[in-house]
Amino acid sequence: MRTTRLIWPGLLVLLGAPALAEDFTVLTGLDYSQGKYGTPTTSETWYVPVIAKYETGPMIYKLTIPYLRITNPSVGPDGEPLAGDCGSVESGVGDTVASAGFALLDGRRGNGLMVDLVGKIKLPTADENNCLGTGKTDYSAQIDLAQAFGAISGFATLGWKKFGDPADTDLRDPIFASLGLVTRLAPATSVGAVYDWRQKVTANGDEIQEFTLFLSQRLSPSWKVQLYALKGFSDASPDSGGGLLLSHSF
């Protein structure tokens, strides 16, 4: 689930509690993954997003526009099966994802529990004829939680996704979840791990199962970099992958 692992809401919350004030952040990076996805051929995906995030009061708005390059396309950036007669290498603009989140609990009162409610919509800006997307609009809703337990903090996500169905395809609408831990090595450095899971979206498909290790380093008050590496454990997940995300706040 590439759009999930690029920037975990719980991780951002834990590394800097919401200020409940206006804040604008621009993020970009590079995500690489490779796997066979139950086929005889290895597929490679390069995913380069441009992300704009705006926080005002308890609201967080985010817009993601990616560029994709896929070798031997088998699945899309969010693990969805791709149909069509595609070439060995396809590239172009991917699907645009817009989201809005509400900080139900900001964590600065009581026991420090943080709870966000998030809604997302995936707009079909990718060319489905080139196997860069399904050509349909998807919707999802999720709840993100974060809680500190001494030196270690935990974060979790539980959500549901409504897939748009391409022609002659009946995709299931899966539940998805993430569970992770993060701790500080230094005032500006944090490390952690997260496990991502999602129900299968086709009758003959597999559940998504991925484990990721990450490192977050604050370079300055306005700059932050996040590095990560992942391992997949099902045919719906990549065999391996990794990437980085660079953010600048204004």
N, C-alpha and C positions, 0 to 999 in steps of 0.2 A: 504494500500500500504506500506507493511513493509519496503521494500528497500528504500522508500522515507523518511519515518518518522525516520529512524535510524539516518540520518545525512542530514539535509536540507542544500543544497549549500548556500542559502541566509543567513542562520544563521551563518555558518562558516565565510562567507565573512564579515558580519556585526561585528562579535566579534573579527576580526583581519584582516585588509585589506591586500590583497596580497602584499608580499614583492618583487615579481618579481625576486626571487632568488631561488636557489635550497633548497628544504625542503622535508624531508621524514617523514611521520607520520604513525604509526601503531595504529589501533583501534580494540577494541573488546568490547563485551557487552552481554546483555541478553534481548531478547524481548519476552513477553508473551501476548497471546491474546486468547479470548474464545468467542464463539458465535454459534448459530444454523444455520445460513446461509440459512434460509428458509427450514430447515429439522427438523424432530422431535427430533433429537439428538444433544447434545452440543458437539462441536469440540474444542479441545484445541491445541494450537501450541506453542512450545518453539523453538526459533530461536537464535542461537549463531553464530555470524559472526566473521570472522577474515578479517580485511580490511587493505590493504596497499595503501597509497596515496603518490604520488610523484609530487611535484610542481617544475617546472623549467621555468623561464620567465613567459610568459602568459599562459603556458600549465599546466593542472592538469590531471594526470593519476590516475586511481583508479581500484583496483581489490578486489572483495569480494568473499570469499569462506565461506559458512555457514554450520553449522550442524543443523539438524532439528529433532524434535520429535513431531509427530502429533497424537492426540487421535481422533478417529472417523473422518478420513480425509474427508473434504468436498471441501475446496478450498486450493490453493497453497499459498506461501508466498506473492505473488503479487496480490492476490485476483482472480486468474484464476481458473475456475472450473476444478476439477480433475476427471478423469474417471478410471475405473478399479474396480476389486473386491479386496478390501484391508482389512487388519485386523483391529482390534479395536485400535491397537497402532502400528505406523510405525516410524522408525528412521533411520538416515543415513546422508550422505553428501548431501547438497542441490545443486541447480544450481549455477554455477559461473557467476558473473556479472562483466564485464570489461567496463570501460568508459574512455573517453577522453574529456576534456573540454578546451575551449579557452576563456581567459578573453578579451572580445571585448572592454570593458571599465573597467578600474581598480578602478575607484572611487576616485582617488587621485588628479584629476584635475577638474576644473569647479565646477559643482554643486554636485559632489560626487556620481553620478549615477554609479552603478556597473552592468555590463551585461556580463553573461557567456553563451556561446553556448556549449551544451553538447550532445555527442552521446554515446549510450550504446548498448551493446550486451549481451544477456543472453545465456550462453552455457549450453546445457542439460546434466550436470554432475550428476543430481539427477536420482534416479531409478524410472521411471514412473510406473513400475509394483508394486511398493510399495507406490504409490500415494504421492511421494515426489516432483513431477514435471510433466510437460506435455510430456517430452521427445523430445521437439522441441526447435529450436533456435528462440529467439525473438530479435527484434531490436526496439530502440526508439531514438527520437531526441527531445530536449527541449531547451528552453531559460530560464535562471534564471536572475532575476533582484532584486536589492536591492537599497534602497534610505533612507537616514536619513531625519527625519522631527523633528528637535530639539532633545528632549530627547527620542523620540520614532522613531524607524526605521521600515520600512516595507520591506517585501520581497515576491516575487511571482515567480511561475513557470508555464509555458505553454508548453505542449508537445504532442507528438503523438507516439503511440506504434503499431508496426507490430507484431502480434502474429503468431507463427508457429502453424499450425493446426494438432492436433493429428488425428489418424484414425477415420473416421466417425464423425468428428467434424468440424464445420465451425465457428471459432471464429472471431468476428468483430475486427477491428483495431481502438481502441478508442483514443479520445482526453482526456488528463488529465490536471489538474490544481491544484495549491496550492496558498493560500494567507495567509500571516501571519504578525504578529507584534512582536517586541522584544524591551525591554528597560533594561537599567542597573540599578540594585539596589545598586551596589557598583562597584568599579573599576574591581573586579574579578568575579562579580556575575551578571547574566542576567536572565530575565524571559520573557516568551512570549507565544503566542498561534498561531496555524495554522489550517486552514481548507483545507482538501484534497477532491478532487472530480475527478471522472472518469466516462466516458460513460460506459454503459453496454456492455459486450463482447459477450453475447448470446441473441437471440431474446426474450427468456423468463426470462432473468436475470434482475438484478437491477444495477443502478448506484452505484459506491462507494461514500460514504459520511462519512467523519470522522472528528472529532474535537479533537485537541491535545493541552494540556498544557505542558510546559517544563521549566526546570531550568538548566542553564549552569553555572558551577563553575570552574574557573581556580585555580588549586591547587598549581601550580608552573609555571615558565616560559615554562616548557616542558610538564606538565601534565594537563589534563582537563577532567572533568566528566560532563555528561549530563543525567538528569533524566526526564522522561516524563510519562504522563498518557493520555489515549485516550478513546473516546466514539464514537461508530458507530451508524449510523442512517439509515441503509438499510440492506437488506438481503445479500448484497455482502460484507458488512463490518463486522468486529467482533463487538459483543455487547460491549465489554470493553477490555482493555489491558494496558500495560505499560512496562517500561524497563529502562535500563541504557546503556550508551556508555562511555567507558573510552579510552582516546587517549593520546599518547606519541609522541612528535616530536623530531627529531634528528637533 
